Amino acid sequence: MHPFVFTLLFIFSFSTMLFIGASKSLMGFSIDLIARHSPMSPLYNSQLTQTELVKSAAMRSMARSIRVDFIGQISPSPSPPSPSPPLLSPPSSSPPSSPSSSSVESIITPVPDHGEYLMRFSLGTPGVERLAIFDTGSDLSWVQCTPCKTCYPQEAPLFDPTQSSTYVDVPCDSQPCTIIPENQRDCGNIRQCIYLHQYGENSVTIGKLGQDTITFGSTGMAQQSASFPKSVFGCAFYTNFTFEISAKSSGMVGLGPGPLSLASQLGPQIGNKFSYCMVPFSSTSTGKLKFGNQMAPSNGVVSTPFFINPSLPSYYFLNLEGITVGTKKVLTSQTGGNIIIDSVPILTHLEQGLYTNFMSSVKEAINVEVAEDAPTPFEFCLRNPTNMNFPEFVFHFTGADVVLSPKHMFIALDSNLVCMTVVPSHGVSIFGNWAQVDFQVEYDLGGKKVSFAPTNCSTI
């Protein structure tokens, strides 16, 4: 265990976050997903132009790709971990870091915020409303709690577990705690479960696991709410990130495939299914996050298996067999899961070999002069695209051909410049959220598959 939690423990005692656990019947409910670039978002900056909004989102996407690659490099090996140092070891004067991170050069630079979509929920009894980042690439859900002397500034008061009549600490010998990898957990001075969750080199949240009631507002006609008692979550008392998180956000909601994620905790209560529908930049509507079997009727539903990679167990991997550009198909050379499907990055990142072959086909199909001054981080941009004929793109996942239109593959930076939303990866390939706009994307945790249904997400 890192020498980070340690002395902090004497000073802090708190915790809470969202992990679902009780309800007697199968449920279906939906909540708003608030796009950070939307005027309805508390993070919206009306002073930014479309070009600035897109470039900012693209830079966040690049940082996400780098963090994913870094976490894959430092993931613990199957061999037994070395014993953790005593809980109350003196803290390091430098930010916490992974034991193996010293051999990995950090190439992460701070960029504004993390995540493209936000969601609201209430925590505790009485319920306290929280706004958090929605993330399918993380299992741990967490909020910042009081007392906290090392947290990023947030506008809402820190969550105070002592003011909730339904909050309890999760013991360090309980199942939720022992699910956490041994080198990422420890026991507190009153045997509460202490966790560490890492997002990249020197980017961590540390706190204690708690159980409390989480409540979601329904978007149905009756405006009812859905409450889940004894939900497990992280109550953070230390947060240190190389990326910035907006003061509007109180934490993150993890919907990854692991057993502690929000989706996994809801489990049979929602038929082991959740889905989201993301809106384009131009939309003035919210997206939707749906729990339960609520797939929109569509003749174009396709499904593909998802896989878990032990090096990156918090992510859903799909198997990409190839990409068709117009009439030409570029094949991959991998099987068994070679691309992450991710809700956070706006861009699609392809491993270098595939990217090179893909772009060769794109340039051949479009056959126009590209802009020489493509703004960072874009690699391929076109000027004056009004009358240009774009090819159809098809991502061939195992068992599922996902047809993408030019609106998925290009994004306008201004009236006469469009840039491709596909860039080379720093490591693993990632299917980004711009390619998922106007699809209802369903995750079936029981059936271990992801489904895509073409949908107008601005109207559901």
C-alpha positions, -999 to +999 in steps of 0.1 A: +000+000+000+012+035-008+025+056+021-003+081+015-034+072+034-015+069+065-012+099+088-042+113+071-062+086+088-056+101+123-072+133+111-100+121+089-129+098+094-157+099+068-168+083+036-197+078+012-205+072-024-228+054-047-231+017-049-265+002-051-277-025-029-314-031-021-348-030-037-372-058-041-383-056-076-369-051-111-368-015-119-364+008-149-357+044-146-338+071-164-319+103-154-305+132-174-269+132-186-258+168-188-233+174-216-206+198-202-206+218-234-244+224-232-259+257-221-278+236-195-245+225-179-232+243-148-198+240-165-209+259-196-189+290-205-208+313-228-176+332-236-161+302-254-165+298-291-175+265-308-138+261-318-126+266-283-152+242-269-142+215-294-105+219-289-109+218-251-129+186-254-103+171-277-074+179-253-094+162-225-097+132-248-059+131-254-053+132-217-077+104-211-059+082-237-026+089-220-040+080-185-055+048-198-022+038-213-004+047-180-028+027-159-023-003-182+014-002-176+013+000-138-015-026-133-005-052-107+007-085-120-010-118-112+017-126-086+009-120-050+015-084-039+041-075-013+027-068+022+014-033+028+034-011+051+018-002+085-013+020+081+001+049+101+034+052+084+047+087+080+033+103+049+055+112+020+060+149+015+054+144-023+021+134-038+012+097-035+024+075-063+023+039-074+053+018-063+060+010-099+054+045-113+090+056-108+100+036-138+073+052-160+079+087-174+049+109-168+036+126-200+004+138-185-001+176-185-029+194-167-059+200-189-093+216-179-114+191-161-122+154-166-153+140-183-179+151-208-211+143-191-225+149-156-253+134-136-272+144-104-282+122-075-290+125-038-269+108-011-278+100+025-308+106+047-319+133+044-307+134+009-280+158-002-279+165-039-246+159-057-234+165-092-207+141-104-189+130-135-203+100-154-176+075-163-179+040-178-141+036-174-141+036-136-156+012-111-153+033-080-179+060-074-169+086-049-177+120-035-155+144-014-164+142+023-158+162+054-134+166+072-111+169+042-079+189+043-065+178+009-094+180-016-099+200-047-121+231-042-158+224-048-187+249-046-212+225-028-205+217+008-185+185+014-207+155+021-209+150+059-216+113+067-223+122+103-254+141+092-269+111+075-290+087+096-284+059+072-246+061+067-223+033+080-186+026+075-177-005+055-155-027+076-121-037+062-130-075+065-162-072+045-167-084+010-169-049-006-135-041+009-118-073+000-129-069-036-105-040-039-070-052-049-048-058-018-023-031-028-051-005-030-068-010+004-060-009+041-076-009+075-083+023+094-078+028+131-113+016+138-112-011+112-129+009+085-120+001+049-096+025+034-092+026-004-069+042-030-080+047-065-055+058-092-063+076-124-028+081-136+007+089-122+002+110-091-036+112-097-054+095-069-084+096-046-081+082-011-109+077+014-130+052+032-157+030+019-192+037+032-228+026+028-257+049+024-289+055+005-286+069-030-316+084-047-322+092-084-350+114-097-372+098-123-378+113-157-411+096-160-445+112-160-451+106-123-418+123-114-411+096-088-377+088-074-357+056-072-339+050-039-313+023-031-302+018+005-269+004+016-251+015-016-213+013-013-193+043-024-160+061-016-159+089+008-128+108-002-106+127+022-077+130-001-078+139-038-048+148-059-050+149-097-027+160-125-059+169-143-083+196-130-119+188-119-144+216-119-155+230-086-191+223-098-185+186-095-184+167-062-169+134-075-174+106-100-200+079-107-183+047-119-202+025-143-174+001-152-177-037-153-162-044-118-183-056-088-181-023-070-194-002-099-228+014-097-242-008-124-229-040-109-243-031-075-278-024-089-274-058-106-307-079-108-327-049-097-322-034-131-319-066-150-281-061-151-286-035-178-279+002-183-277+024-214-269+059-223-278+082-252-254+111-260-263+142-278-243+162-304-226+195-296-254+214-314-282+199-292-299+219-265-312+187-249-298+165-222-287+130-229-302+101-210-288+075-187-312+046-183-312+017-159-331-015-167-343-030-199-352+002-217-337-002-251-355+020-276-373+001-304-351+001-335-347-020-365-310-013-365-300-028-331-266-047-333-248-064-304-212-074-297-196-092-268-175-072-243-143-085-227-124-077-195-087-071-198-069-079-165-045-050-172-074-025-174-102-042-155-123-011-151-129-008-189-152-025-213-132-040-243-148-048-276-132-067-305-128-046-336-123-068-366-119-039-391-131-006-404-147+000-438-141+034-454-163+038-485-157+006-504-123-004-487-120-024-456-090-022-432-086-053-411-071-056-376-047-083-366-061-088-331-089-109-315-104-112-280-109-076-272-087-049-287-106-016-283-121+001-253-156+016-255-155+048-233-180+074-223-154+101-215-131+109-245-147+127-274-122+113-299-117+078-312-081+067-307-066+039-329-034+021-322-007+033-346-006+005-371-044+005-376-045+043-376-020+045-404-039+020-426-072+037-418-060+071-427-045+058-459-080+046-469-096+079-458-073+100-479-078+077-509-116+079-505-119+117-500-090+126-524-088+163-515-061+185-502-060+185-464-055+215-442-018+219-434-025+238-402-046+213-383-050+226-348-037+204-319-046+177-312-063+170-345-043+152-372-065+154-403-086+185-411-103+198-443-112+233-454-144+244-472-161+210-468-196+222-478-198+204-511-175+176-503-186+139-507-177+120-475-176+082-475-196+059-452-177+045-423-185+011-407-168-002-375-169-040-377-171-053-342-175-090-337-212-097-346-220-060-350-215-036-379-219-001-365-225+023-394-212+058-388-221+089-408-197+118-415-212+136-384-196+109-362-163+110-380-158+148-384-165+178-362-167+214-373-143+238-356-156+268-376-176+275-407-149+264-431-128+238-411-138+203-401-115+178-384-116+140-382-125+127-347-101+098-351-065+102-339-035+079-332-035+063-298-007+064-272-013+027-266-047+009-266-074+019-290-105+037-277-139+041-293-148+076-282-181+092-273-184+113-305-187+081-325-215+071-301-236+102-305-273+095-314-269+058-305-286+043-275-257+022-262-268-006-239-245-026-216-258-060-206-236-071-177-254-105-174-251-113-211-217-096-214-225-077-245-229-041-257-257-031-281-261-001-304-294+013-315-296+043-339-316+069-319-323+106-319-309+112-285-322+148-283-358+136-283-360+106-260 
